[in-house]
Amino acid sequence: MSDVLLTLNAGSSSVKFAVFLVCEPQMEMVASGQIEGLGATAHFKLHPRRGQSGDTSVAAGHPLTDHTAAVGAILSWLEQEHGDARVAAVGHRVVHGGVELLQPAIVDAEILAVLRRLVPLAPLHQPHNISGILAATAAFPDALQVACFDTAFHRSHPFTADAFALPRRYYDEGVRRYGFHGLSYEFISERLRALFPQVAAGRVIVAHLGNGASLCGMHDGKSIDSTMGFTALDGLPMGTRCGQLDPGVVLYLISQRGMDANSVSDLLYKESGLKGLSGISQDMRQLEADGSQASLDAIAYFVARIRREIGGLAASLGGVDAIVFTGGIGENSRRVRAAVLSELSWIGADLDRHANDAGAQVISTPKSKVVALVMKTDEERMIAQHTAEAARVSGAFATSHIASSPGNLMASPV
């Protein structure tokens, strides 16, 4: 093994990572995993590779109290398992790129300054993304650090999809709808072009459904509108986030219930969504298995909001030719997919229940006017693609035998 590329997704209490071998034309992923529960209960696990089953626990060797310790543990594991490898570049998922950062950027002092200025726009995500970059810079001082932004894919939105009806000065100052999950949507857009080019050229609504959930309306592979807005709270209900909410509720909580900004933030980000509605869990698998009225109500609300937002995005697109389900729930919940599509015959969607139950990729009938697909997303591979291109251009790789186009990288099966 020679050069490898590392991707990092640093959250508040976790670090997800993937390792790609760059001396292969198709950028083979050789390992992936995550460190969860940073602090006293942290644990390091590797995800199974093809042909294997179950996660594998890894002994960290020292307490994993913060992002620096977590990245250090990943470095130690790399040295132990792949001692002949050189980390030539590290790609980072960064939630917010604002209006300035429209494409992946090699991290330097200027870029870090911009990322820090954006912290107020994503206070629960951006600081941890920055911590991951700083930790990786310390662990891999000779590696190229590349920031890849979840907001960048949505910068093709028209003004009407970006603006709020506030005085224009707020829009000019950055109070606007940014949209998120962009790396996932970009990956799906690339896969559609490779597998279903006619579908990709049309009007597509992609449903990224997981603990974080949103929808994106795309035309010819470009984002036209999205359900997430200024923050990752808007739009669909999520695992613990509320989704769409009348701003008057926030004013009421402050003026009548005496809640401050921190307590409102905790309520909307951590105690709402499927968890709040059910009073049981944010995990769709648990809610589906539970079967109580509270669980059924939470699932029904989730599905109803998806259908409503699909209708809105269809209006933004002037129609819809395909609906794609992705993310943990979108890829795995037959029940949610069926519930969404069974009430969308008015839009031209006709569900093939057998195909849906069998976990097929195409879950619409041949007569359906709207193609319904299930596709696995891969944000790590999208980050790897962007990072590889930046490293290739900058000459960071010692090897020249590297994928230099999206077609090569995306050719590996998903």
N, C-alpha and C positions, 0 to 999 in steps of 0.2 A: 504494500500500500504506500502511496506517496502523499499527494495533497488531498486533504479532505475539506469539506465545507460544512460548517456547523450552523444550524438555525436555532434561535432562542425565542421563546415567547414567555416573557416574564410577567407574572400576575402578582397580586397582592401577597399571596402565600404559596405560590408555586412557580416552578420554572419548567416549561416543556421544551424539549430539544429533539433534534434529529441530526444525524450525521450522514453526509452524502459523499461518496467516492467520486472525485472529479476526473479521474483518469479513464473513465468509461464514457463513451459517447452519450449514453442515456442517463448519466448522473445517478447511479444506483444508490438508493438509500440503504445503508448498512446497519443502522441502528436508530431507534427512537425511544423516548421515554420521558419521564417527568419526575420532578421532586415536589412532593406535596406537603402541605402543612408546615411550612418553614417555622421553626421554633422547636419547642420541646417534643412535639409529636411528628416531626418531619420524617418522611421515608422516601427512599429512592427506588424507583422501579423501572425496569425495561419492558417495553411492549413487545409482544411476540412478532417474529418475522413470519413470512409466508411458510406454511407447512408446520408451524409450531402452534401451541395453544397456551393461553394463560400468561399473565405478567410474571416477571421474574424480579424478586427483591434483590437489591444491591446494598452491600455494607458500605456506608459512607466513610467510616473511619474517624469521623469527628462530628461534633454537633453542627446541624445545618440551621443556623439561626437567622440568616439573611441571604440576600441574593449573591453577595460575594462568596459566602460559604457554599452556596448551592453550585455556582459556576466552578468554584474550586473543586467540588466533588466530581463534577462532570469532567474536568481536566484530569483529575487523578484516575478516573475510570478510563478515559481515553488513553492515557499513558500506559495503563495496565493491559488493556485489551488490544490497543492498536499503537504499540510503542514506536512503530516506524512511520506513523502518520504525522504530517505537519498540517495544523489548522491554518489554512491560507486565508480564509475569509469567514466572517461570522455575519449572518443575516438576522436582523431583529424585526419582530413584529412591533410596530409602534402604532398605537390606536389613532393618534391625532397628528395630522400634518398641516392643519389649518388651510388657509387659502394660498400659502406660499409654496408649500412642498407638494408638487403635483406628480412627482415620480420618485422612485427610490433614490436615496442620497447617501454618498459616502460620508460617514460621520467625521466631522472636525469640530473645532471650537465654535465656529459660526453656526453650524447645524445644531449643536448642543444648546446654544443660546436660544435658538428659535424653539426647540423642543421645550425648554424650560419656560419660555413665555407662554406656551400653549397649555401649561399645567392647569390654569383656572378653567379651561374648556373641557378638560377630562381629568378632574382631580382624583378619581378612583382608579385610573389606569395609567396615565402618563408618568407619574413619579416612579412607578414600578418598572415601566419600560425603560426609563432613563437609568434606573439603578442596574438593570440588566446590561445595558450598554457599558456603563462604567465598570461593572464587575468583569465583563468579557474583555474590555480593554486592558484591565490589569492582569487577567489570566493569560491573554494571548496578545502581548504587546506588539508583535510583528504582523498580526493578522489585520486584514482590511475589515473595517466595521461598516456594515451597510444597513441603513434604516429603511424599512418598507412600511408604507402607511395604509391603514384601513380606510382612510378618508379619500385617498387619491383617486380611486376608481370612479367616484361620484362627482368629480369636478367637471364633468361634461353636462351637468344639469343646467337646464334653462333657468333664468331668474325666477320664474314663477314657482319652480320646484325648490328653490333655495331660500326664498325670502319669507319672513314673517311680516304681518301687517303692523309693524311698529314704525316709528319715525325712521326715515332712511339712514340717519346717522348711525343707528345701531347696526344695520346691515353693513355699512362701510367699516364699522369697528370690529366686525367679525361675528356678530350675533345673527347667525343664519343656519340653515339646515345643511349639515355636512354629510350625513349618511355614514354608516359603518359596515363592518363585515366585508369591506371591499376586496380583501385578498381572497376570500372565499368566492365571491361573485366573479372576480377576474379569472380564477381557476376554472369555474364552471363555464364561463364564456369561452375560454380556450378549448376545453374539452368538447363543447358543443360544436365548435368550428371543425374539430378533428373528426368527430363521430357523426354529427348530424348537421352538415353545413347549411342545408336549406332551412332548418329550424333556426340555426344561429343567426341567419340573415334577417329573420323576421322579428316579430314582437313576442318577447319571452318574459314571463314572470318567474323569478327564481325565489323559492321559499327556503331560506336558511333557518331551520327550526331546531333549536337546541336549548340549552340553559339560557343562552342569549338568542333572541329570535328577531328576524326582520324579513321583509320582502323587498325585492328590487325589480323594477321594470326596465328591461333592456330592449333596445332596437339596434339590430345589426351589431350586437356585442357590446354596445355602449350603454352606460347607465343613464336613464332618462328621469327616473324618480325612485325614491326609496321611502320606506316607512319610518326609518330612524331619522332624527332631526338634529337639533343642536347638541344633544347628548345621546347616549345609548339607552335612554329611558323611554323614548317615544315609540309610538306604533303598537306593535303586538305586545300582549302580556308575555312575560318570560318566566324563567324558573323562580326568581325572587324579585324581579322588577315589574313595575305596574303597567308599563305601556302607556297608551294614550290616556290622558287625564285632563279634565277641565282645570285650567290654572286657578280658577276660583277655589278649588279644593285646597290648594296650597295656601292661599290667602286665609281661608277659614281655619286651617290647622294652626297658623301662626297667630291670627288675631283672636280666635275664640278658644282654641285649645292650649294656647301658651307654648307651642312648640318652637324651638329655635331651628336654625338652618341645619345643624348636625342631626338633630332628632328627625326632622323631615327627610333628610338625605337617607338616614338609616331605614326609615319606613319605606320609602319609595324604591330604594336599591336592594334592600336586604330582607324585607319582611312582607313583600307584596307578591304579585304574580301568582303562579300556581301554588306556591307555598302558602301565601296569605289567603287565597280563595278557598283552598282545601283544608287548611289548618293541619295538614298531614305532612306533605312533602313537596319539594319542587321537582322530584324525579318522576317523569311521565310513566316509567315502567311500574313504579310503586302505585301510582294513582290508578293505572289501568287494572292492576291486580287487586286493589283495595275494593273497588266497587261500591263504596258508600255513596250516599247522596252528595256529600260535600265534594268527593273526588269526581263524581259524574258532572257536577255543576262546574267545577274548575276546568275539566276537559271541554265541556260544551262551550264555555266562554272563550277558551283558547281557539277552538275551531271557528266559532262565530266571528271572532275578530279577524282571523285569517281570511275567511270568505269575504268579509266586508272590505278589507284592504285589497284583496285581489280585484274586487269591483272598482275600487278607486284607481288602482294602477292600470286597469284595462281602459279606463277613461283617459288617463294620462297618455297612454300609448295609442289610443284610437282603435283599440281592439287587442286581441291576444291570439297568438298562434300556438303557444306552448306554455306549459307550466312545469317547472322542474322542482322536485323536492330534494333537499339536501340537509346536512347537519344531523346531529344525533337522533332527533325525533323524526325528521323528514326521511332519513334513510332507513329507520328501523321500525317506526310505528305504522303498521298496516291500518290500524284503527283510525288514527288521525288522518292519514291520507284518504281513506275511504270516506270518512265523515266530511272532509273538505270537498272532495270531488263529487260526491253524490248529490250535493245541492247546487252544483254549477252547470247543470244541463242548459240553463238559459244562456250561458256564455259559449256553449258548444262543446263542453267537456263530457265525455261518455266513458265512465270507469269500467275497465275490465277487472271484475272482482277476482277472478281466478288468477290472473297475472299479478294483481296486487298482493294477494295472499301468498303467492309463490315467490315473492321478492324479485319479480322481473324488473328489467330496466325500463321497459315501455309498459305502462299500466293503463293505457287508454285502448279502446277498441279500434279496429281498422276504420270504422265509420265515423269516429270522433273527429269533429272539426278542429278541436284543440288537442294537440299531442301532450300526453302527460308522461313525465319521465322521473325516474329515481336515479340520482347520480351521487356518488361519494365525493365529497369535497376533500381538498388536501392543501390547506394553507401553508404547511411547511414546504411543500414542493413549489408552491408559488413564490415563497420567500427565497427558496434555493435558486429558482430560475433568475429572479432579479439580481440576487447576490452574485451568481455565476457570471452574468453579463457584465456587471460592474467590475468584477475581478478580472475578467478577460480583457476588458477595455483598458484597465489600469495596469495590466501585466502582473497581477498579484500571484498568479499560478505559475509554478515552476514547470508544470507540464503543459504542452500545447494541445494534447489530445483531449479536448473538452468540448462539450456541447456548446455551440455558439448561436443557437437559434431556439425559439420556443418549441419548434416542431420536434427537435431532438429530445429536449427535456420532457416534453409532454407525452412522448411516445411510450413511456413505461406504463404498464397497466395500473389501473386504480380500482 
